[in-house]
Amino acid sequence: MKKLLKEPFLHFMGIGAALFLLYGLVNDKTDSKNTIIINDFDVSSIISKWEMQWKRPPTEKELQNLINLNIKQEIFYQEALKMNLDHNDEIIKRRLAQKMQFLSNDIAAMIEPTDEVLKKYFQKNKEKYLTPYSYSLYQITFSPDKRTDNFKDAQEILNQYPNASFEEMDGKGDSLPFSYYFTDINANELGLQLGSKFPEALQNAETGKWVGPIPSGFGYHLVYITNKTEPQLPSFESIKKAITRDFEYDNQKEIDEAIYQGLKKKYEIEIDINSEDFDPKFVEYLQKELNN
């Protein structure tokens, strides 16, 4: 018996039981008996979840056990709320905030935009839908892995052969695993192959002559652009699905922010930071901005 009394687990169980008993005695004086209602919707939801997991309906015994588990969960949930166990719990805060956001998402989903609304959105955001630049070009590469000063070498070749033919320039650079000539390749694809700096530099590059050195992920290039196609705006109908998707996403964000700002007005936000690690001006800025 003495050995059992020394077991920490039994001590923990005893303290826990005492706390729940004390809490029950205190609340019995103030709280009326609670009611938990299990309705058709609850049972249907329980069955649906079971069927999704097990691909069959539950038996009568299984359904009875599921309902008992649901009741147990609801009782523990209600008692946990009364004991403020949800306070300062990061996981619970995040989940409840997420559910509030789901409500704003549901409101946004109820709005079906007309073609007129979508066309206005399209015109307002048309830069988003412009096709990328497209190029047909020759290029030769000067690699830092094969040269002491690849930029200088590229510049010298350009100075020596400013008007060289494509045949003359082929082979003057270094051999690398991509094409000497690209046909109607768009800027996005060029960026994937040669790095983002390469197509960016081509936007202002002259056509019909050797230009450079132009940087890429492989070194420096001399480039001869034979054709450059400026960005084009597709027709509304051809990209209507993409416009609708973008509109719904942006509209959802706007509604979410509007709901947040409306709720925020109900709260006074105070910043209580006394640490020497923070500049007082920064604390003042936070206080001002968070209450705007």
C-alpha positions in Angstrom: 0.0 0.0 0.0 2.8 2.4 0.9 4.5 1.7 -2.5 1.3 2.6 -4.3 1.1 5.9 -2.4 4.5 6.8 -3.7 3.6 6.3 -7.3 3.6 9.8 -9.1 0.9 8.7 -11.6 -1.5 8.0 -8.7 -0.7 11.4 -7.2 -1.4 13.0 -10.5 -4.7 11.2 -10.8 -5.7 12.1 -7.3 -4.9 15.8 -7.8 -6.8 15.8 -11.1 -9.8 14.2 -9.6 -9.8 16.7 -6.7 -9.6 19.7 -9.1 -12.6 18.4 -11.1 -14.6 17.7 -8.0 -13.8 21.2 -6.6 -14.7 22.8 -10.0 -18.0 20.8 -10.0 -19.0 21.8 -6.5 -18.3 25.5 -7.3 -20.2 25.5 -10.6 -23.1 23.4 -9.3 -24.1 26.5 -7.2 -24.3 28.8 -10.2 -24.8 26.8 -13.4 -28.0 25.0 -14.3 -27.9 21.6 -15.8 -26.6 21.7 -19.4 -28.4 20.1 -22.4 -26.7 18.5 -25.3 -28.9 17.9 -28.3 -28.0 15.3 -31.0 -30.2 16.1 -34.0 -30.7 14.6 -37.5 -27.9 16.8 -38.9 -25.5 15.6 -36.3 -26.2 12.0 -36.9 -26.1 12.5 -40.7 -22.7 14.2 -40.3 -21.3 11.4 -38.2 -22.5 8.8 -40.7 -21.0 10.8 -43.6 -17.6 11.1 -42.0 -17.6 7.4 -41.3 -18.6 6.5 -44.8 -15.9 8.8 -46.3 -13.2 6.9 -44.2 -14.5 3.3 -44.4 -16.4 3.4 -47.7 -19.5 1.8 -46.0 -22.2 2.9 -43.6 -21.7 2.1 -39.9 -23.5 -0.8 -38.2 -26.0 0.0 -35.5 -23.4 -0.7 -32.8 -20.8 1.4 -34.5 -23.2 4.3 -34.9 -24.1 4.0 -31.2 -20.4 4.2 -30.3 -19.8 7.1 -32.6 -22.7 9.1 -31.0 -21.3 8.3 -27.6 -17.9 9.6 -28.6 -19.5 12.7 -30.0 -21.4 13.3 -26.7 -18.2 12.8 -24.8 -16.3 15.2 -27.0 -19.0 17.8 -26.6 -19.1 17.5 -22.8 -15.3 17.8 -22.5 -15.4 20.7 -25.0 -18.1 22.6 -23.0 -16.4 22.0 -19.7 -13.0 23.0 -21.1 -14.6 26.3 -22.2 -16.0 26.9 -18.7 -12.5 26.3 -17.2 -11.0 28.7 -19.8 -8.7 26.0 -21.1 -8.9 27.5 -24.5 -7.1 30.7 -23.3 -3.5 31.2 -24.5 -3.5 28.0 -26.5 -1.9 28.8 -29.8 -3.4 25.8 -31.7 -6.9 26.6 -30.6 -6.4 30.3 -31.4 -5.2 29.5 -34.9 -8.0 27.1 -35.6 -10.8 29.4 -34.4 -9.3 32.3 -36.3 -9.2 30.1 -39.4 -12.8 29.2 -38.9 -13.7 32.9 -38.8 -11.9 33.3 -42.0 -13.8 30.5 -43.6 -17.0 32.4 -42.8 -15.7 35.4 -44.8 -14.7 33.0 -47.6 -18.2 31.6 -47.7 -19.6 35.1 -48.0 -17.3 35.8 -50.9 -18.3 32.6 -52.6 -21.9 33.7 -52.6 -21.1 36.5 -55.0 -21.2 35.4 -58.7 -19.6 38.1 -60.8 -21.4 39.2 -64.0 -19.5 39.6 -67.3 -19.7 43.4 -66.8 -18.0 43.1 -63.4 -15.3 40.8 -64.8 -14.6 43.0 -67.8 -14.0 46.0 -65.5 -11.7 43.9 -63.4 -9.9 42.7 -66.6 -9.4 46.3 -67.8 -8.2 47.4 -64.3 -5.7 44.5 -64.1 -4.8 44.0 -67.8 -1.1 44.2 -67.2 -1.4 40.9 -65.3 -2.7 39.2 -68.4 -0.2 40.5 -71.0 1.6 37.7 -72.8 5.4 37.7 -72.2 7.9 39.0 -74.8 8.8 36.4 -77.4 12.1 36.2 -79.2 13.9 34.5 -82.1 17.6 34.9 -81.5 21.2 33.7 -81.9 23.5 33.6 -78.9 27.0 32.6 -77.9 28.1 32.1 -74.3 31.3 33.0 -72.4 31.5 30.8 -69.3 33.3 31.8 -66.1 34.2 28.1 -65.6 36.3 28.1 -68.8 37.7 31.7 -68.8 39.6 33.9 -66.5 37.6 37.0 -67.5 34.5 35.9 -69.4 33.0 39.5 -69.5 36.2 40.9 -71.0 36.4 38.1 -73.6 32.8 38.6 -74.7 33.4 42.4 -75.0 36.5 41.9 -77.1 34.7 39.5 -79.5 31.9 42.0 -79.9 34.3 44.8 -80.7 36.2 42.6 -83.2 33.1 41.2 -85.0 30.3 43.8 -84.7 28.8 42.8 -88.1 29.8 39.2 -88.3 27.4 36.7 -89.8 25.8 33.9 -87.8 28.2 31.4 -89.3 31.2 33.4 -88.3 30.1 33.9 -84.7 29.1 30.2 -84.2 31.9 28.6 -82.2 33.5 31.7 -80.8 31.9 31.2 -77.5 32.0 28.2 -75.2 30.1 24.9 -75.7 27.2 24.6 -73.3 24.0 22.3 -73.2 21.6 24.7 -74.9 20.8 26.0 -78.4 22.8 28.4 -80.5 19.5 29.6 -82.0 16.1 30.0 -80.3 12.9 30.3 -82.4 9.8 32.1 -81.0 10.7 31.4 -77.4 8.9 33.4 -74.7 10.7 35.3 -71.9 9.4 33.0 -69.2 10.9 30.0 -70.9 14.2 31.8 -71.5 14.2 32.7 -67.8 13.8 29.1 -66.8 16.7 28.1 -69.1 19.2 31.0 -68.6 18.1 32.8 -65.5 15.8 35.8 -65.0 18.4 38.5 -65.8 18.8 37.3 -69.4 15.2 38.0 -70.7 15.1 41.2 -68.6 18.1 42.5 -70.5 16.6 41.5 -73.8 13.6 43.8 -73.4 15.6 46.9 -74.3 18.1 45.2 -76.6 18.3 46.2 -80.3 17.3 43.8 -83.0 19.2 43.1 -86.2 22.7 43.4 -84.6 25.0 41.7 -82.2 24.6 43.1 -78.7 26.0 42.4 -75.2 27.5 41.2 -73.1 24.2 40.1 -71.5 24.4 38.2 -68.2 22.8 34.8 -67.4 23.2 31.9 -65.0 25.9 30.5 -67.3 28.0 33.6 -67.8 27.9 36.4 -70.4 26.3 36.2 -73.9 26.5 38.0 -77.2 23.0 38.0 -78.7 21.6 38.7 -82.2 17.8 39.2 -82.1 16.1 38.4 -85.4 12.6 39.0 -84.1 11.0 40.4 -81.0 7.3 40.2 -80.3 5.9 42.7 -77.8 3.6 41.6 -75.0 0.0 41.2 -76.2 -3.3 41.5 -74.4 -5.5 38.4 -75.0 -9.2 38.7 -75.7 -11.5 38.7 -72.7 -13.3 35.5 -73.8 -10.1 33.5 -74.3 -9.0 33.9 -70.7 -12.4 34.4 -69.0 -11.8 31.4 -66.7 -8.5 32.8 -65.4 -10.1 36.3 -64.9 -13.0 34.8 -62.9 -10.6 32.8 -60.8 -8.4 35.9 -60.1 -11.5 38.1 -59.4 -12.9 35.6 -56.9 -9.5 35.4 -55.1 -9.0 39.2 -54.9 -12.7 39.7 -53.9 -12.3 37.1 -51.2 -9.3 39.0 -49.8 -11.1 42.3 -49.9 -14.2 40.9 -48.0 -11.9 39.2 -45.5 -10.1 42.5 -44.9 -13.3 44.5 -44.7 -14.7 42.1 -42.1 -11.5 42.3 -40.1 -11.4 46.1 -40.1 -15.0 46.2 -39.0 -14.4 43.8 -36.1 -11.2 45.6 -35.2 -13.1 48.8 -34.5 -14.7 47.0 -31.5 -11.3 46.6 -29.8 -8.8 48.9 -28.2 -5.3 47.5 -28.8 -2.6 48.4 -26.4 1.1 47.7 -26.8 2.8 47.0 -23.4 6.5 46.7 -24.2 9.1 47.9 -21.7 12.1 45.9 -22.9 15.2 47.9 -23.6 15.6 45.8 -26.8 13.0 48.0 -28.5 13.2 51.6 -29.6 10.5 53.7 -27.9 9.7 55.2 -31.3 9.1 51.7 -32.7 6.7 51.0 -29.8 4.9 54.3 -30.5 4.6 53.5 -34.2 3.1 50.1 -33.4 0.6 51.6 -31.0 -0.5 54.2 -33.6 -0.6 51.9 -36.6 -2.4 49.0 -34.8 -5.2 51.3 -33.7 -5.8 52.9 -37.1 
